[in-house]
Amino acid sequence: MGTYFLFEGAVGYGLFHAKEFDEIGQSVEKVQQAASEMERFGKVVKLIAFKPFSSAADSLEQINAISESQLTDDLKQFLQVNLPKAKEGKKIKYNLGVFEPKLGSIIQEATNIPCVSNDVVGEVVRGIRNNFERFVDGISALDLKKAQLGLAHSYSRAKVKFNVNKVDNMIIQAIALLDTLDKDINTFVMRVREWYSWHFPELIKIVPDNYMYARSALIVKDKGTLSEEKLGELTEVLGDEAKAKEVIEAAKASMGQDISPIDLINIESFARRTIKLAEYRQSLFNYLNDRMHVVAPNLSALIGEVVGARLISQAGSLTNLAKCPASTVQILGAEKALFRALKTKGNTPKYGLIFHSSFIGRAKQRNKGRISRYLANKCSIATRLDCFLDTATNVFGEKMKEQVEERLRFYEEGVAPRKNEDVMSVAIKELKKDAPEVEEKKEKKDKKEKKEKKAKEEKKEDKKEEKKEDKKEEKKED
C-alpha cells in the first residue's frame, strides 16, 4: 500500500502518497536528494486529495489546533474520507507520515490509523512544501507566498494576543533591571563615598546610609563653607536635627584635605547622577509591586512581590511557573547545587529562591526543609490560580499565607493548623461576596466592546457600500 503523507499548508490540507517510497530508501540523505530533484520527486510522490481552507480565519483556527497537537473535526473527516479503509477484522497495511509526533499519536488514538514520524518523513514533507504549487493546480507560487505571509502574521498576532494587564514579560524585565540597578547603585555610592571621604572623612560615620550620604554630600559640598544656614536642608535629608548639627560640628574640625572647585564639581555631578539612579530604582520597585498585584496577586500576597517576580523570571513566564510541580518550585534557582549533589551523590538542596521568603528565615534549622516544602506547595497553587483565574483576586493568597503562619506555629508550639478544605471554603465565600461587583464591571466592559465592534462593522459596511457605488458610477460613465 505504500506510505501516505499529511501536509498542513497555509492554503489547506494535502494528502500525498508515495508508491515507490521504499525505492528512495530509508536513508535521510537519499530522501534529501530525491526531494531536491522535482522530476524524480514528482514521480515518487503523488497528490491524493487536497482540501482548501474556507477563509483566513478557518486557516488560522486549523493551524492553531495543529500547533497545540489537537485533531480538528475537519482534519479527521478529511483523513477518514480520503485514506483507504481496512476491511473488518484486518489491520491497516499502510502508514500515515505526520511531521509532528504528538499530532501523529493523537490521530492514531482517534482514528486507529498507524502514524509514523521520523527524519525521513520530515524530509519528504519538506520536499512537498518546496514543490507544493506544482502538485495543486490553480495555485501559483506568488499566491502561496501571500497566503503563508498572511497566516504567519495572523498566527503570530494570535499567539502574542494577551490581556494587557496580565503581561508577565514586563515583570521579568523589571526584576532583571532592579537587580542590575542594585549592583550599579551600590558600586557608584561606594565610589562617591571614597571620593568625597578625602575631603570630609567624618561624614561616613555620621551618615552610614548610602542614599542619605550622597544627598548630604550634595548639600555640604565644600566643608569650609558649611554653616548653620544649611541646618534646615540637612535636617530634611537626615530626618534628625541632632545628626544635622553633628555634621556641621564635624565639618568644622574635619581632618580631611582641601578640595579644588573643579574636583568638587565632578563629585557633585557624579553624586547627583547616583541619586537620580537611586530614585529611579525606587520608582521601578513601586512599578514592579503594582504589576505583581495585577498579574500575580495571590503569589504576591503569599510570598512577596520581589520573591514572586524572581520565581516568574526564573521559570520564564507565569504560565511556565504554573506548570511546574511544587518540588520544582521548591528548588527553583538552585539548579547548580542540585546537579552538583546528584553528581557527587550528596544531599540535594532544600530550597532555592524561596529561601528569601521571611517564612524560611523565621523557621528553626531543623524545620527549614519542611516549611520550604509546604511553602513551595502553596506557591504552586497560588501561581495556578493567578494564571488561570478570569478575575484577579488575592483572597486565596492571603488565606494561604495564614496557613503557612499556622504551619510555622505548629512546628514551633504544636498548635494544630486548620484543614485546607476549611480555609479554602472560607476563601471561596469571600470571593463570592465580591463577585457581584466584578460581574458588573465585566458586563460594562463587554457592552463597551460590543458597541465598539458594532461601530467598526458599520464603518466597514459603509465603506463597502461607498466602493460599490463608486464602481457603479464608473461603469455608467464608461
Salt bridges, closest charged atoms under 4 A:
GLU68 OE2 - LYS159 NZ 3.77
ASP74 OD1 - LYS51 NZ 3.87
GLU123 OE1 - ARG126 NE 2.92
ASP179 OD1 - ARG310 NH1 2.71
ASP182 OD1 - ARG281 NE 2.68
GLU194 OE1 - ARG191 NH1 3.15
ASP222 OD1 - HIS199 NE2 3.39
GLU241 OE2 - LYS245 NZ 3.75
GLU249 OE2 - LYS252 NZ 3.83
GLU305 OE2 - HIS293 NE2 2.62
GLU402 OE1 - ARG418 NH2 3.06
GLU405 OE1 - ARG362 NH2 2.61
GLU406 OE2 - ARG418 NE 2.76
GLU413 OE1 - ARG409 NE 3.88
GLU430 OE2 - LYS399 NZ 3.07
